[in-house]
Amino acid sequence: MTEAPPPDEAGLRASIRARSVGASTNRELDAVRKRLRRSEELYRAAAHGRVEAFFLYEAVRNGDGRIVDFIHIDVNDVGLADVSYTREQVIGASIQKLFPWVHAMGLFDRYVEVVETGVPFEGEISFEGLDLRVSWARIRAVAVGDGVAINALDVTQRKEAERALRASEEWHRRIVETADEGIWVLDSELTTTFANARTAELLRCEADELVGAPVAAVLTDEPSRVRLTALAARGWNPTSHVELKLSRSDGTTMLARLSASPILADDGTLEGGLVLVSDISEQKRLQEQLTHQSTHDPLTDLPNRNLIFDRLAMALARAQRSGHPVAVLFADLDHFKVLNDSLGHDKGDLALMTIAQRLEGSLRPADTVGRFGGDEYVIISEDLRGERDARRLAERLLEAVAGPIPSAGDWDPNMCMGVAISEPGDTPGVLISHADAAMFRAKEHGPGRYELFHPALRDKAAARFDTETELRRALKRDELNVLFQPQVSIDSGGLVGAEALVRWQHPDRGLVAPVEFLPVAEATGLIVDLGEQVLARACEEAARWQQLSRRPVSVSVNLSARQLAEPRIVDRAASILLATGLPPELLCLEITESVVMADVALSLTALNALRALGLQLSIDDFGTGYSSLANLKQTVVDELKIDRTFVDGLGNDPQDTAIAEATIALAHVLGLRATAEGVESEDQLEELRRLGCDRAQGYLFAEPLTGQVFETDWLRRPH
């Protein structure tokens, strides 16, 4: 066996060296490949893991080297979702064919400019109206080799939010600028930071004149500044309201009501207040006017009965503290009716106004003179030293009133006065009743006199006081009863209605006659509550009658002078009708002729308002109040009731018969119903039938009955 020759050492070394170089080259190539794969992986992770869309385009150039198109090289999943294409549809596709709108939107030229200049482009582009998932995107284009990489972030929601915010701001701006109230924003230093057009209009200036100015510049007085400062100190509490005066640029002032809300910073600290400003100047003027009208006599502008009682109550409270008595003078004109009858009510009104002026001119500023009603006046004088001062005051007033009144046909008036001096514990009602009693005593001695209330009159006044006290208790304890006297049709004899009459069954004194307690109720104002109770019970009963009777049966309720003068009488009547369900046409309110004549203007206003509710009105005791036909014509009534004094002599007394006949004829001429009260005999009824009277009531038919007896005897049996 032949041995192999030993290897050539040099060749071996070269062979080893060649193999070593080849191995090194392969290792470097593998390393490059690894880095390339790693780079591609990083690129893919960066491009395809982004939340925004990514597109990579390669430029397509023509023979002149000008870019004429872009080819899609790559796109991530977000981009595919945005354009609603598959990867196969996108990769290698022309941008102009896939997205033909890139030219119209100017994007193609933008991409070309990025590639040519190397300067990136960034901007927010609207894609509204295109068939894309996004409406708005923030685009960033960067040159990559001979192409461009596009990152597109969907900002549709932010754009829509911004658009909604702008719309909301515009909407609120319009509300603020067209608001009927002033909108005023003040900072913590009470400096204006914003004022809408209405605020500027209210202050008669330009809105920019207010911005930056301290609010104190438009506050007229110190109380207004204090109120606004206090509002700010309360943290612009939304439940707080202040009324203050604001100074306008033209020098005038306005009354304003301010309501506020706090303005808070993000950290909750108070930055200022948003203030709503309302002009209440006219509202305040009307309120003051209405308040004045409700407390003052419309003819003389003197305090009316309500205000007299209020002022007397305050005067007695002051007297209790000071120890100085109060004097009340109750004055009544002598023979005023003669003036009205002879010269008419216009002259009578002029006389009443002149006398009011004469009384006012004779008093101290602290004293009060008011019109109590009709031709009656009440004077309140404080801080008297006793009876002597009261007498001097009465003499001075009697002297001041006397003297011809040219505007009233040179009528020379006189009045009688009753003077009462307060004692501890006296109430306004007691003191006025004392003065009233003394006035009647003065009239017994002739015209132009005054009488001081003295112990001889105290018993009578005490009885009235006891009656008042017990009557108040009776109203609270529901001791007053309402009885019903049937009213019948004279032609058919059938039941047509009933008059509600109040009776007081006293637990100790027994039955108290109406003549004993109704005047006291009228003088003290208790008649208002009493009348409402009677009206409510009468309407409740009458509402039940409609269910028991096949024919409508009305109920009549008397209305006193004090009730008629009450501002709330219309609202109370409406509330009672609504609560009881009684049809308004089945309620008739009776007002005596003297009540209407006491204050014709006020009476007509109140009666018209009541009539508008749909109820009926009746003039009670017609023929006893000396009313004129002119006033009767203005009174919107449905019925005249002939007083019982004229019914008594029917058939026997020619004068009573003539008066009844004339009253019935007058009622029919005016289209009214004639009702006779106090009918007690068949002869009277027959005479009324002959005269054409429509209705009658009286003991001939029935005495006043309880509601239960009335239902049993009259509603449940035919008539």
HELIX and SHEET records of a PDB file:
HELIX    1   1 GLU A    9  HIS A   48  1                                  40    
HELIX    2   2 ASP A   77  VAL A   83  1                                   7    
HELIX    3   3 ARG A   87  VAL A   90  1                                   4    
HELIX    4   4 ILE A   95  LEU A   98  1                                   4    
HELIX    5   5 PRO A  100  VAL A  102  5                                   3    
HELIX    6   6 LEU A  107  THR A  117  1                                  11    
HELIX    7   7 THR A  156  THR A  178  1                                  23    
HELIX    8   8 ALA A  197  LEU A  203  1                                   7    
HELIX    9   9 ALA A  207  LEU A  210  1                                   4    
HELIX   10  10 VAL A  215  VAL A  218  5                                   4    
HELIX   11  11 GLU A  222  ALA A  233  1                                  12    
HELIX   12  12 SER A  281  THR A  295  1                                  15    
HELIX   13  13 ARG A  305  SER A  322  1                                  18    
HELIX   14  14 PHE A  336  LEU A  343  1                                   8    
HELIX   15  15 HIS A  345  GLY A  361  1                                  17    
HELIX   16  16 GLU A  387  VAL A  401  1                                  15    
HELIX   17  17 PRO A  406  ALA A  408  5                                   3    
HELIX   18  18 PRO A  428  LYS A  443  1                                  16    
HELIX   19  19 PRO A  455  ARG A  477  1                                  23    
HELIX   20  20 PRO A  514  THR A  524  1                                  11    
HELIX   21  21 LEU A  526  LEU A  548  1                                  23    
HELIX   22  22 ALA A  561  ALA A  565  1                                   5    
HELIX   23  23 ILE A  569  THR A  580  1                                  12    
HELIX   24  24 PRO A  584  LEU A  586  5                                   3    
HELIX   25  25 GLU A  593  ALA A  598  1                                   6    
HELIX   26  26 VAL A  600  ARG A  611  1                                  12    
HELIX   27  27 LEU A  629  GLN A  634  1                                   6    
HELIX   28  28 ARG A  644  VAL A  647  1                                   4    
HELIX   29  29 PRO A  654  VAL A  669  1                                  16    
HELIX   30  30 GLU A  682  LEU A  691  1                                  10    
HELIX   31  31 GLY A  707  PHE A  710  1                                   4    
HELIX   32  32 GLU A  711  LEU A  715  3                                   5    
SHEET    1   A 5 ILE A  67  VAL A  75  0                                        
SHEET    2   A 5 ALA A  53  ARG A  61 -1                                        
SHEET    3   A 5 GLY A 147  ASP A 154 -1                                        
SHEET    4   A 5 TRP A 136  VAL A 144 -1                                        
SHEET    5   A 5 PHE A 121  SER A 126 -1                                        
SHEET    1   B 5 THR A 192  ALA A 195  0                                        
SHEET    2   B 5 GLY A 182  ASP A 187 -1                                        
SHEET    3   B 5 LEU A 270  ASP A 279 -1                                        
SHEET    4   B 5 THR A 253  LEU A 264 -1                                        
SHEET    5   B 5 HIS A 241  SER A 247 -1                                        
SHEET    1   C 5 THR A 368  GLY A 373  0                                        
SHEET    2   C 5 GLU A 376  SER A 381 -1                                        
SHEET    3   C 5 ALA A 327  LEU A 333 -1                                        
SHEET    4   C 5 MET A 415  ILE A 421 -1                                        
SHEET    5   C 5 TYR A 450  LEU A 452  1                                        
SHEET    1   D 9 GLY A 510  VAL A 512  0                                        
SHEET    2   D 9 LEU A 495  HIS A 506 -1                                        
SHEET    3   D 9 LEU A 480  SER A 489 -1                                        
SHEET    4   D 9 ARG A 695  GLN A 697 -1                                        
SHEET    5   D 9 ARG A 673  GLU A 677  1                                        
SHEET    6   D 9 GLU A 639  ILE A 642  1                                        
SHEET    7   D 9 GLN A 616  PHE A 622  1                                        
SHEET    8   D 9 LEU A 587  THR A 592  1                                        
SHEET    9   D 9 SER A 554  LEU A 559  1                                        
END                                                                             
